[in-house]
Amino acid sequence: MSEDVPILGIPALRENPFKARPLERGQSGLLIGRDEISARWTRFLKARNARMILLIGESGSGRSSMMRCVSEETAKSVHLDMFPTSEHAYKILHEIYVSLIGFDVPSSTQELVSRLVNETEGFEGPLPLISLDFSNVDGKHLSEVLSTLTAPLERLNALVVVVLSTEQRAQWPNTLVNRFDHADIIKSLDRDQIKELCETRIATSSKVSWDISEQALDYVFEHTGGAPSKVMRLMRDMVDEERANPRQIKYDEPQEE
């Protein structure tokens, strides 16, 4: 990297803790800046308050990571991110059934939905979490599929979250959006949240505490705009470079009196 990239001054690391891939279930301690939404959803799950929610955000904003982390709050969860190539609505219902109930799936769509309704009513403890996360599907096509799915999903005693990019949301008709209870918008991280993210990640790979400098924090914020995926990739590359080619931090010389 060029000399204008600030020195991080990182301690010795077991590995580079900055990964570009989404978080998985069990990694909620690494989820930064999503406390308000995740806490509200957790209340819905534990209070057994069934909802239909849209989660909207830019690509790389951490939508999938948040869904997987919130799934820790319930014993029953389904996260679908592979869009079927055909019979979209039926196969999505089929995957939900298999994940929540088992492989003895009724051949009739009506019977499948009825059993899903009955089973979700009978689950004890927190509600099931069902998330549909098809980020690579054209928004108009996705809206047509969800128009078919909305009626059966509304009948389930579950927290149902449909994840959309801002581009997909722009292609959805308001009549469909209004079928959902509300929409949560996931935003970019601010400077304090970027600082927390960077320092939390370093702490997972080092026994030595580390504080990111104001200069490095400014650099990361200016070059990423607070998009979590961009922060992770930039920090990954900066850490790789610094570990391979250590540089000394330059301090201002004290002025002679």
BELTA-V912692 format. One record per residue. RES is the residue in one letter. OMEGA is omega in degrees with one decimal (* if undefined). D_FIRST is the distance of its C-alpha to the first C-alpha in Angstrom with 1 decimal. Layout:
BEGIN
res;omega;d_first
RES;OMEGA;D_FIRST
RES;OMEGA;D_FIRST
END
This chain:
BEGIN
res;omega;d_first
M;-177.3;0.0
S;-176.3;3.8
E;-178.8;6.7
D;174.2;8.2
V;-176.6;6.7
P;176.1;9.7
I;-179.9;10.4
L;-177.5;12.5
G;-175.9;14.8
I;174.6;15.8
P;175.2;18.9
A;-176.1;19.5
L;173.6;19.6
R;178.5;21.9
E;175.1;19.6
N;-174.7;16.8
P;-177.5;19.1
F;-177.8;17.2
K;-179.1;19.0
A;-176.9;19.1
R;179.9;22.8
P;173.9;25.6
L;177.1;27.4
E;174.1;30.7
R;-177.9;34.1
G;-178.4;34.1
Q;-175.2;30.7
S;177.2;31.9
G;179.0;30.7
L;-179.9;27.1
L;-174.1;28.2
I;171.0;27.2
G;-178.4;28.7
R;-173.1;31.5
D;-174.5;34.3
E;-178.6;36.8
I;-176.9;36.9
S;178.1;36.9
A;179.1;39.5
R;179.1;41.8
W;177.9;41.6
T;176.9;42.3
R;178.0;45.4
F;-178.3;46.5
L;-173.6;46.3
K;177.3;48.1
A;-179.5;50.7
R;-179.1;51.3
N;-175.0;50.7
A;179.6;50.1
R;169.8;47.8
M;-171.5;46.2
I;168.0;42.8
L;172.9;40.1
L;-172.1;36.5
I;177.4;34.5
G;177.5;30.8
E;173.9;27.9
S;-179.9;26.2
G;-177.8;23.7
S;177.8;25.5
G;-179.0;26.6
R;-178.6;30.2
S;178.6;30.6
S;-178.4;29.2
M;-179.7;31.7
M;-177.6;34.5
R;-180.0;34.0
C;179.2;33.8
V;-179.9;36.9
S;176.6;38.7
E;-173.8;38.9
E;179.6;41.6
T;179.5;44.2
A;-177.1;45.6
K;178.6;45.8
S;177.8;42.8
V;175.5;41.8
H;-178.9;38.4
L;179.1;38.6
D;175.9;35.6
M;-175.0;36.9
F;-179.5;39.0
P;-179.2;42.2
T;178.8;42.7
S;-180.0;46.4
E;-167.9;48.9
H;-174.6;46.1
A;-178.3;48.2
Y;-176.2;50.3
K;174.8;47.5
I;176.2;45.6
L;178.2;48.8
H;-179.8;49.3
E;177.6;45.9
I;-179.3;46.6
Y;-178.5;50.0
V;-177.1;48.8
S;-175.9;46.2
L;-170.2;48.6
I;-178.6;52.0
G;-171.7;51.9
F;178.9;52.4
D;-171.2;56.0
V;177.0;55.1
P;178.7;58.0
S;179.9;58.3
S;178.5;59.4
T;-179.7;56.7
Q;178.5;59.2
E;178.1;60.0
L;-179.4;56.3
V;-179.8;55.7
S;179.6;58.9
R;176.4;57.9
L;179.5;54.4
V;-178.4;56.1
N;-178.4;58.5
E;-179.0;56.0
T;174.9;53.6
E;-174.4;56.6
G;-179.8;57.5
F;175.8;54.2
E;-180.0;54.4
G;-178.9;51.8
P;177.8;48.8
L;169.8;48.7
P;174.8;46.8
L;178.7;43.4
I;179.6;43.0
S;177.7;39.8
L;-168.2;39.3
D;-175.3;35.6
F;-170.8;35.6
S;-175.5;32.4
N;-178.1;32.4
V;176.3;36.1
D;-174.6;37.2
G;-179.4;38.4
K;178.6;41.8
H;179.5;42.5
L;179.8;41.5
S;178.9;43.8
E;178.7;46.7
V;-178.8;46.2
L;175.8;45.9
S;177.3;49.0
T;-174.7;50.8
L;-172.5;49.3
T;-177.6;49.7
A;178.1;53.4
P;-179.7;53.2
L;178.2;50.1
E;-177.3;51.9
R;-174.8;54.7
L;174.9;52.5
N;-172.7;52.6
A;169.3;48.8
L;-177.1;45.7
V;-179.5;44.4
V;173.9;40.9
V;-175.8;39.8
V;-179.1;36.0
L;166.4;35.2
S;178.1;32.2
T;177.9;32.9
E;178.0;33.5
Q;-179.7;36.0
R;-178.8;37.8
A;-178.2;38.2
Q;179.6;40.2
W;175.4;42.5
P;-179.9;46.0
N;179.4;46.9
T;178.0;50.0
L;179.0;47.8
V;-177.6;45.4
N;175.5;48.6
R;-179.1;49.6
F;-177.9;46.9
D;174.3;47.6
H;178.5;44.5
A;173.1;40.8
D;-179.3;37.9
I;-179.3;34.8
I;-171.9;31.5
K;175.7;29.1
S;179.4;25.5
L;173.4;24.5
D;-175.5;24.8
R;-179.5;22.8
D;-180.0;25.0
Q;174.7;24.8
I;177.5;21.0
K;180.0;21.3
E;179.2;23.9
L;-176.7;22.1
C;-177.3;19.0
E;176.9;21.3
T;179.9;23.8
R;179.0;21.3
I;-178.6;20.1
A;179.2;23.8
T;-176.2;24.6
S;-178.5;22.6
S;175.7;23.3
K;-178.0;26.5
V;178.3;24.9
S;-177.0;24.7
W;175.7;21.5
D;177.5;21.2
I;-179.3;18.1
S;177.9;17.9
E;179.7;19.0
Q;179.6;15.8
A;179.3;13.7
L;176.8;16.6
D;-178.7;16.8
Y;-178.4;13.2
V;-178.9;13.9
F;-178.4;17.3
E;-175.2;16.5
H;-178.4;14.1
T;-176.0;16.5
G;179.2;19.9
G;176.0;20.8
A;-174.3;21.1
P;-178.0;21.1
S;178.5;19.6
K;176.4;16.7
V;-178.1;16.2
M;-178.9;16.4
R;179.9;14.0
L;179.7;11.2
M;176.2;12.1
R;-178.1;12.4
D;179.0;8.9
M;178.5;7.8
V;177.9;10.7
D;-178.2;10.2
E;-177.4;6.9
E;177.4;8.9
R;-179.2;12.0
A;-176.8;10.9
N;-177.8;9.4
P;175.4;11.3
R;178.5;11.1
Q;175.0;14.3
I;-179.8;15.1
K;178.7;16.6
Y;177.7;20.0
D;177.8;22.2
E;177.4;24.9
P;-178.8;28.4
Q;177.8;30.6
E;179.2;33.7
E;*;36.9
END
